[in-house]
Amino acid sequence: SLDDLGRYEEAISSYDKAVEIKPDKHEAWNNRGNSLDDLGRYEEAISSYDKAVEIKPDKHEAWNNRGNSLDDLGRYEEAISSYDKAVEIKPDKHEAWYNRGISLRNLGRYEEAISSYDKAVEIKPDYHEAWNNRGISLKNLGRYEEAISSYDKAVEIKPDFHNAWYNKACNYALQGNIEKAIENLKIAINLNPDTVRESAKTDSDFDAIREDERFQSLL
């Protein structure tokens, strides 16, 4: 309850009390890790998740959460190993497949990232974030048409998902399709004006159309 209120320090004190009374309470160690992660105390969070999986080695939630903290520290290879453990225990854990894809993308292993996102959307077809991130990896490979199809799927599921509209605009700009780039960027701006305008001002994806009056008028 304290964690849900954002009172993470107090939540940790409560979890500390739980494990003081019952040191093998893996749920408390896992939840303690979550509160520490929320505070950005990733090393401590990992230690807490380590305790959870030491007590209960098949606790897939803790393996996934441990991966998230490792990813936040930029320790992507270790994060992937943790996600691998989570999906080994629970193959249909779509969050772990998705998170694994993010770590792989951070390492520039885009083909593997796409395969991981594919697994996530196979399990959960309406996972709009996974469709969007799949598109980003396809874009990184220069496969713009496939990327756009992936973004299309994301906005079909969640029409107000500004990130996917913005990413579509980027891909069209990279293809030199100014009309489509402007059209999609307009939608993204309507959904989240400040964030999208700020990003578009410096995003190199728009360099080819930056001097176009239509683009400039949107900013």
C-alpha positions as CSV (number, residue, x, y, z in Angstrom):
1,S,0.0,0.0,0.0
2,L,2.8,2.4,0.8
3,D,4.5,1.5,-2.5
4,D,1.2,2.2,-4.4
5,L,1.2,5.7,-2.7
6,G,4.7,6.3,-3.9
7,R,6.0,6.3,-0.3
8,Y,8.9,4.0,-1.2
9,E,11.1,4.6,1.8
10,E,8.3,3.7,4.2
11,A,7.4,0.7,2.0
12,I,11.0,-0.6,2.3
13,S,10.9,-0.3,6.1
14,S,7.7,-2.4,6.1
15,Y,9.3,-5.1,3.9
16,D,12.4,-5.0,6.1
17,K,10.1,-5.8,9.1
18,A,8.5,-8.7,7.1
19,V,11.8,-10.3,6.3
20,E,13.2,-9.7,9.8
21,I,10.2,-11.8,11.1
22,K,10.3,-14.3,8.2
23,P,13.6,-14.2,6.4
24,D,12.5,-16.7,3.7
25,K,9.5,-14.6,2.6
26,H,10.4,-14.3,-1.1
27,E,7.4,-12.1,-1.9
28,A,8.7,-9.4,0.5
29,W,12.2,-9.5,-0.9
30,N,10.8,-9.1,-4.4
31,N,8.5,-6.2,-3.4
32,R,11.3,-4.6,-1.5
33,G,13.4,-4.7,-4.7
34,N,10.5,-3.0,-6.6
35,S,10.5,-0.1,-4.1
36,L,14.2,0.2,-4.3
37,D,14.1,0.2,-8.1
38,D,11.4,2.9,-8.0
39,L,13.9,5.0,-6.0
40,G,16.6,4.4,-8.5
41,R,18.6,2.4,-6.0
42,Y,19.2,-0.4,-8.6
43,E,22.2,-2.1,-7.0
44,E,20.2,-2.6,-3.7
45,A,17.2,-3.7,-5.7
46,I,19.2,-6.4,-7.5
47,S,20.5,-7.6,-4.1
48,S,16.8,-7.9,-2.9
49,Y,15.8,-9.8,-6.1
50,D,18.8,-12.0,-5.6
51,K,17.5,-12.9,-2.2
52,A,14.0,-13.6,-3.6
53,V,15.4,-16.1,-6.2
54,E,17.8,-17.6,-3.8
55,I,14.8,-18.6,-1.6
56,K,12.5,-19.4,-4.6
57,P,14.6,-20.1,-7.8
58,D,11.5,-20.3,-10.0
59,K,10.1,-16.9,-9.0
60,H,9.9,-15.5,-12.6
61,E,8.6,-12.1,-11.4
62,A,11.9,-11.5,-9.5
63,W,14.0,-12.7,-12.4
64,N,12.2,-10.2,-14.7
65,N,12.4,-7.4,-12.2
66,R,16.1,-8.1,-11.6
67,G,16.6,-7.8,-15.4
68,N,14.9,-4.4,-15.3
69,S,17.3,-3.1,-12.7
70,L,20.3,-4.4,-14.5
71,D,19.0,-2.8,-17.7
72,D,18.7,0.5,-15.9
73,L,22.3,0.2,-14.9
74,G,23.3,-0.4,-18.5
75,R,24.3,-4.0,-17.7
76,Y,22.4,-5.3,-20.7
77,E,24.1,-8.8,-21.1
78,E,23.3,-9.6,-17.4
79,A,19.8,-8.2,-17.9
80,I,19.2,-10.6,-20.9
81,S,20.4,-13.5,-18.8
82,S,17.9,-12.6,-16.1
83,Y,15.1,-12.3,-18.7
84,D,16.2,-15.6,-20.2
85,K,15.7,-17.2,-16.8
86,A,12.2,-15.6,-16.4
87,V,11.0,-17.0,-19.8
88,E,12.7,-20.4,-19.1
89,I,10.5,-20.7,-16.0
90,K,7.4,-19.0,-17.6
91,P,7.6,-19.1,-21.4
92,D,4.4,-17.0,-21.8
93,K,5.7,-14.1,-19.7
94,H,5.2,-11.5,-22.4
95,E,6.7,-8.7,-20.2
96,A,10.0,-10.5,-20.0
97,W,10.2,-11.1,-23.8
98,Y,9.5,-7.4,-24.3
99,N,12.1,-6.3,-21.7
100,R,14.6,-8.7,-23.2
101,G,14.0,-7.0,-26.6
102,I,14.8,-3.6,-25.1
103,S,18.1,-4.8,-23.7
104,L,19.0,-6.5,-27.0
105,R,18.2,-3.3,-28.8
106,N,20.4,-1.3,-26.4
107,L,23.2,-3.6,-27.5
108,G,22.5,-3.0,-31.2
109,R,21.4,-6.6,-31.6
110,Y,18.3,-5.6,-33.6
111,E,17.4,-8.9,-35.3
112,E,17.4,-10.7,-31.9
113,A,15.4,-7.8,-30.4
114,I,12.8,-8.2,-33.2
115,S,12.5,-11.9,-32.5
116,S,12.0,-11.1,-28.8
117,Y,9.2,-8.6,-29.6
118,D,7.7,-11.1,-31.9
119,K,7.4,-13.5,-29.1
120,A,5.8,-10.9,-26.8
121,V,3.1,-10.0,-29.4
122,E,2.6,-13.7,-30.2
123,I,1.6,-14.2,-26.5
124,K,-0.1,-10.8,-26.2
125,P,-1.2,-9.5,-29.6
126,D,-2.6,-6.2,-28.2
127,Y,0.8,-5.3,-26.6
128,H,1.1,-1.9,-28.3
129,E,4.4,-1.0,-26.7
130,A,6.0,-4.2,-28.1
131,W,4.7,-3.4,-31.6
132,N,6.2,0.1,-31.3
133,N,9.6,-1.1,-30.1
134,R,9.6,-3.7,-32.8
135,G,9.2,-0.9,-35.3
136,I,12.2,1.0,-33.8
137,S,14.5,-2.0,-34.2
138,L,13.3,-2.5,-37.8
139,K,14.0,1.2,-38.4
140,N,17.5,0.8,-37.0
141,L,18.0,-1.9,-39.7
142,G,16.7,0.4,-42.4
143,R,13.6,-1.7,-42.9
144,Y,11.3,1.3,-43.0
145,E,8.2,-0.3,-44.6
146,E,8.2,-3.1,-42.1
147,A,8.7,-0.6,-39.3
148,I,5.7,1.5,-40.4
149,S,3.6,-1.7,-40.5
150,S,4.6,-2.4,-36.9
151,Y,3.7,1.2,-35.8
152,D,0.4,0.9,-37.7
153,K,-0.4,-2.1,-35.5
154,A,0.5,-0.1,-32.4
155,V,-1.9,2.7,-33.2
156,E,-4.6,0.3,-34.4
157,I,-4.5,-1.1,-30.8
158,K,-4.0,2.3,-29.1
159,P,-5.0,5.2,-31.4
160,D,-3.8,7.8,-28.8
161,F,-0.3,6.4,-28.6
162,H,1.7,9.4,-29.7
163,N,5.1,7.6,-29.7
164,A,4.0,5.4,-32.6
165,W,2.6,8.2,-34.6
166,Y,5.8,10.1,-34.1
167,N,7.9,7.1,-35.0
168,K,5.9,6.7,-38.2
169,A,6.6,10.3,-39.1
170,C,10.3,9.6,-38.6
171,N,10.3,6.7,-40.9
172,Y,8.4,8.5,-43.6
173,A,10.9,11.4,-43.3
174,L,13.8,9.0,-43.7
175,Q,12.1,7.7,-46.9
176,G,11.7,11.2,-48.2
177,N,7.9,11.0,-48.1
178,I,7.3,14.6,-46.8
179,E,3.5,14.4,-47.0
180,K,3.2,11.3,-44.9
181,A,5.8,12.5,-42.5
182,I,3.9,15.8,-41.9
183,E,0.5,14.0,-41.7
184,N,1.7,11.6,-39.0
185,L,3.7,14.3,-37.1
186,K,0.5,16.4,-36.9
187,I,-1.3,13.6,-35.3
188,A,1.5,13.0,-32.8
189,I,1.6,16.7,-32.0
190,N,-2.2,16.8,-31.4
191,L,-1.8,14.0,-28.9
192,N,1.2,15.4,-27.0
193,P,2.2,18.9,-28.3
194,D,5.0,19.8,-26.0
195,T,6.9,16.5,-25.9
196,V,6.6,15.9,-29.7
197,R,7.6,19.4,-30.7
198,E,10.6,19.3,-28.4
199,S,11.8,15.9,-29.8
200,A,11.2,16.9,-33.5
201,K,13.3,20.1,-33.1
202,T,16.5,18.1,-32.8
203,D,15.7,14.6,-34.1
204,S,18.1,13.8,-37.0
205,D,15.5,11.6,-38.6
206,F,13.8,14.8,-39.8
207,D,17.0,16.4,-41.2
208,A,15.9,15.7,-44.8
209,I,12.7,17.6,-44.4
210,R,13.8,20.2,-41.8
211,E,13.8,23.1,-44.2
212,D,10.3,22.3,-45.5
213,E,7.9,25.1,-44.6
214,R,5.2,22.6,-43.6
215,F,7.6,20.9,-41.2
216,Q,8.7,24.2,-39.7
217,S,5.2,25.5,-39.3
218,L,4.4,22.5,-37.0
219,L,7.2,23.4,-34.6
